[in-house]
Amino acid sequence: MHLDLIPHRTAGAAENMAADFLLLKHLPVDRARFRHYGWRTPAFTFGYSQKIADVRAKLPSDESFDLCRRATGGGLVDHRDDWTYALVLPRGHALEEMRATQSYRLVHEALVAALATQSVNAVLQPVAEVPRVSGLPAGVCFQRAETFDVCHADTGEKIAGAAQKRAKQGILFQGSIWRAAAGATVDWDQFGDDFAARLATTLGAWAAPAPWPEEVGDDELAALTEHYAASEWNEAR
C-alpha cells in the first residue's frame, strides 16, 4: 500500500477541517494519506459532539482567533503553537479494523519513536494511570492526558493527542503535538520526515511525496469550507 505524503498547506480553521474530511471522502481503497499543515491565524478546534456553550466558556477572552467544530471527536484543541497532522486510512486496513483505542495507540507509538530521534523522552499514558487533576476544565486538550496520549516521561506533561472519525471510506486521524511540551530543541522538519517514515512502517506502506489529490477539487473544498465556517455547523449543539 502507498502512503501519500501530501504537501504542506496553511489555511484557516474551516478550510483545514474541510480538507481533512475530503481527503477521507475521496480516499482510494489502496492508499493512505498523511499531511502536516499550518494555521493562517490563531485557531481552536473542538470535537463534533461538544456543546458550543461549554467550548466558549474555555476560550481566551483577550484575543481573536478562528474557531471550528471538527468532524472527529475529542476535546478543545489550541492550535496556536502546535504541530498538526492528519492521517487517513482506507476501509479494510488492519488499523482501520482495530478498536479505536488500539489504532490510537499504534499511531502514537510511531509518534513517540519519531520524538525519540530528537532526544525527547516521550511515553504513552498507561491505561491505569490517567491522572484526574482537580480544578482543570474537562474536555480541554493538553491540560490532561488520556489513555495512550503522548506524555513527557520526565515532566509528565502531555505532548500529543488525537481524535478519530470512521466513515464508509475508512478512518481519519487528526492529531496535535504541543511544541512547548516537546521542547525547544526539536527540529520539526526532521521530525515530520521521521514521523512519516515510522507511520509507513506501522502501516506496512511505502511512503512517497504526492501532489494534492485531483479528486479533492477547489470547488468542493470551497463549499465544505463555507459549511464548516457557518454558525449552523459550529453551533449545532
C-alpha positions as CSV (number, residue, x, y, z in Angstrom):
1,M,0.0,0.0,0.0
2,H,1.1,3.6,-0.7
3,L,1.3,6.3,2.0
4,D,0.9,9.5,0.1
5,L,2.7,12.4,1.8
6,I,0.6,15.4,0.9
7,P,2.2,18.8,0.5
8,H,2.1,21.3,3.4
9,R,-0.7,23.9,3.3
10,T,-1.5,26.8,5.5
11,A,-5.2,27.8,5.8
12,G,-7.9,28.9,8.2
13,A,-9.6,26.6,10.6
14,A,-12.7,25.8,8.5
15,E,-10.6,25.1,5.4
16,N,-8.2,22.8,7.3
17,M,-11.1,20.8,8.7
18,A,-12.7,20.6,5.3
19,A,-9.5,19.5,3.6
20,D,-9.0,16.7,6.1
21,F,-12.6,15.4,5.7
22,L,-12.3,15.5,1.9
23,L,-9.0,13.5,1.9
24,L,-11.0,10.8,3.7
25,K,-14.1,11.2,1.5
26,H,-12.1,10.7,-1.7
27,L,-9.6,8.1,-0.4
28,P,-8.8,5.3,-2.8
29,V,-9.0,1.8,-1.5
30,D,-5.3,1.1,-2.0
31,R,-3.8,4.3,-0.5
32,A,-3.3,6.0,2.8
33,R,-2.6,9.8,3.1
34,F,-0.6,11.8,5.6
35,R,-0.3,15.6,5.8
36,H,1.1,18.2,8.1
37,Y,-0.5,21.7,7.9
38,G,-0.4,25.2,9.3
39,W,-2.8,27.8,10.5
40,R,-3.3,31.2,8.9
41,T,-4.4,32.8,12.1
42,P,-4.6,31.7,15.8
43,A,-7.1,28.9,15.9
44,F,-9.0,26.5,18.1
45,T,-11.0,23.4,17.1
46,F,-13.4,21.3,19.1
47,G,-14.9,17.8,18.9
48,Y,-18.0,17.0,16.9
49,S,-20.2,16.2,20.0
50,Q,-19.1,19.1,22.2
51,K,-21.6,21.8,23.2
52,I,-20.7,25.2,21.9
53,A,-21.6,26.9,25.2
54,D,-19.1,24.6,27.0
55,V,-16.5,25.3,24.4
56,R,-16.9,29.1,24.6
57,A,-16.5,29.1,28.4
58,K,-13.0,27.6,28.0
59,L,-11.7,30.0,25.3
60,P,-9.5,33.0,25.9
61,S,-11.3,36.3,26.0
62,D,-8.4,38.7,25.3
63,E,-7.7,37.8,21.6
64,S,-9.3,37.0,18.3
65,F,-9.0,33.5,16.7
66,D,-10.6,31.1,14.3
67,L,-12.9,28.5,15.9
68,C,-14.3,25.4,14.1
69,R,-16.1,22.2,15.0
70,R,-14.2,19.1,13.8
71,A,-15.8,16.1,12.2
72,T,-13.8,14.0,14.6
73,G,-14.4,13.6,18.3
74,G,-12.2,14.7,21.2
75,G,-11.9,17.9,23.2
76,L,-11.0,21.6,22.6
77,V,-7.6,21.9,20.9
78,D,-5.4,25.0,21.0
79,H,-3.6,25.3,17.6
80,R,-1.6,28.5,18.4
81,D,1.6,26.6,19.0
82,D,1.1,23.1,17.8
83,W,2.3,20.8,15.0
84,T,-0.9,19.5,13.4
85,Y,-1.3,16.4,11.2
86,A,-4.0,14.3,9.5
87,L,-3.7,10.6,8.6
88,V,-6.4,8.8,6.6
89,L,-6.6,5.0,6.1
90,P,-8.8,3.0,3.8
91,R,-11.6,0.7,4.8
92,G,-10.1,-2.8,5.4
93,H,-6.7,-1.8,6.5
94,A,-5.6,-3.6,9.7
95,L,-5.6,-0.3,11.8
96,E,-9.0,0.7,10.5
97,E,-10.4,-2.6,11.6
98,M,-9.0,-2.3,15.1
99,R,-10.8,-0.8,18.1
100,A,-10.3,2.9,18.3
101,T,-8.0,2.7,21.4
102,Q,-5.6,0.3,19.7
103,S,-5.3,2.2,16.4
104,Y,-4.8,5.3,18.5
105,R,-2.0,3.5,20.4
106,L,-0.2,2.4,17.3
107,V,-0.2,5.8,15.7
108,H,1.1,7.4,18.9
109,E,3.8,4.7,19.2
110,A,5.1,5.9,15.9
111,L,5.0,9.4,17.1
112,V,6.9,8.5,20.3
113,A,9.6,6.8,18.2
114,A,9.9,9.9,16.0
115,L,10.3,12.1,19.0
116,A,13.0,9.8,20.4
117,T,15.2,10.7,17.3
118,Q,15.0,14.3,18.6
119,S,16.0,13.1,22.1
120,V,12.6,13.8,23.5
121,N,11.8,11.3,26.3
122,A,8.2,10.6,25.4
123,V,5.9,7.7,26.5
124,L,2.3,6.7,26.1
125,Q,0.0,7.4,29.0
126,P,-0.8,4.0,30.5
127,V,-4.4,2.7,30.8
128,A,-4.4,2.6,34.6
129,E,-2.6,5.8,35.2
130,V,-4.7,8.5,33.6
131,P,-4.5,11.4,36.1
132,R,-7.6,13.1,37.2
133,V,-6.4,16.6,38.3
134,S,-9.0,18.6,40.2
135,G,-9.6,22.2,39.0
136,L,-8.9,21.6,35.3
137,P,-11.8,22.1,32.9
138,A,-12.9,18.8,31.3
139,G,-12.5,18.4,27.5
140,V,-9.5,20.7,27.0
141,C,-6.7,19.0,25.2
142,F,-3.1,19.3,26.7
143,Q,-4.4,20.0,30.1
144,R,-5.0,16.3,31.0
145,A,-3.6,13.2,29.4
146,E,-6.0,10.4,28.4
147,T,-5.1,6.7,27.8
148,F,-2.4,6.4,25.1
149,D,-1.8,10.1,24.7
150,V,1.8,11.0,24.4
151,C,3.4,12.5,27.5
152,H,6.9,13.6,28.5
153,A,8.4,10.9,30.7
154,D,10.3,13.4,32.8
155,T,7.8,16.1,33.4
156,G,4.5,14.2,32.9
157,E,3.3,17.0,30.6
158,K,1.1,16.0,27.7
159,I,2.7,16.3,24.4
160,A,0.3,14.9,21.8
161,G,-3.3,13.8,21.4
162,A,-5.6,12.9,18.5
163,A,-9.2,12.3,17.5
164,Q,-10.7,9.9,15.0
165,K,-13.7,9.7,12.6
166,R,-14.8,6.5,11.0
167,A,-16.7,6.5,7.7
168,K,-17.5,4.1,4.9
169,Q,-14.3,5.1,3.1
170,G,-12.0,4.4,6.1
171,I,-10.8,6.3,9.1
172,L,-9.4,9.9,9.7
173,F,-6.9,10.7,12.5
174,Q,-6.5,14.3,13.4
175,G,-3.5,14.8,15.7
176,S,-1.9,17.8,17.5
177,I,1.6,18.0,19.1
178,W,2.2,20.8,21.6
179,R,5.5,22.2,20.7
180,A,6.3,23.7,24.1
181,A,5.8,20.4,25.8
182,A,8.1,18.6,23.3
183,G,10.9,21.1,24.0
184,A,12.7,23.9,22.2
185,T,15.4,21.8,20.6
186,V,13.1,19.8,18.2
187,D,13.8,20.1,14.5
188,W,10.2,20.0,13.3
189,D,11.1,19.4,9.7
190,Q,13.2,16.4,10.5
191,F,10.5,15.2,13.0
192,G,7.9,15.3,10.2
193,D,10.1,13.1,8.0
194,D,10.8,10.7,10.8
195,F,7.2,10.5,11.8
196,A,6.0,9.8,8.3
197,A,8.7,7.0,8.0
198,R,7.6,5.5,11.3
199,L,4.0,5.6,10.2
200,A,4.8,3.9,7.0
201,T,6.5,1.0,8.9
202,T,3.5,0.7,11.2
203,L,1.1,0.7,8.3
204,G,3.2,-1.7,6.1
205,A,3.2,1.0,3.5
206,W,5.6,2.6,1.1
207,A,5.8,6.4,1.7
208,A,6.4,8.9,-1.0
209,P,5.6,12.6,-1.7
210,A,2.4,13.0,-3.7
211,P,0.6,16.1,-5.1
212,W,-2.7,17.3,-3.7
213,P,-5.3,14.8,-5.0
214,E,-7.1,15.9,-8.1
215,E,-10.3,14.5,-6.9
216,V,-10.3,17.0,-4.0
217,G,-11.3,19.9,-6.2
218,D,-11.2,23.6,-5.3
219,D,-15.0,24.0,-5.7
220,E,-15.9,21.2,-3.4
221,L,-13.2,22.4,-0.9
222,A,-14.6,25.9,-1.0
223,A,-18.2,24.7,-0.5
224,L,-17.3,22.5,2.5
225,T,-15.1,25.3,4.0
226,E,-18.2,27.6,3.8
227,H,-20.2,24.9,5.6
228,Y,-17.7,24.4,8.3
229,A,-17.4,28.2,8.8
230,A,-21.2,28.6,9.2
231,S,-22.9,29.1,12.6
232,E,-25.3,26.2,11.7
233,W,-22.3,23.8,11.9
234,N,-20.4,25.3,14.8
235,E,-23.4,26.0,17.0
236,A,-25.4,22.9,16.1
237,R,-25.4,21.7,19.7
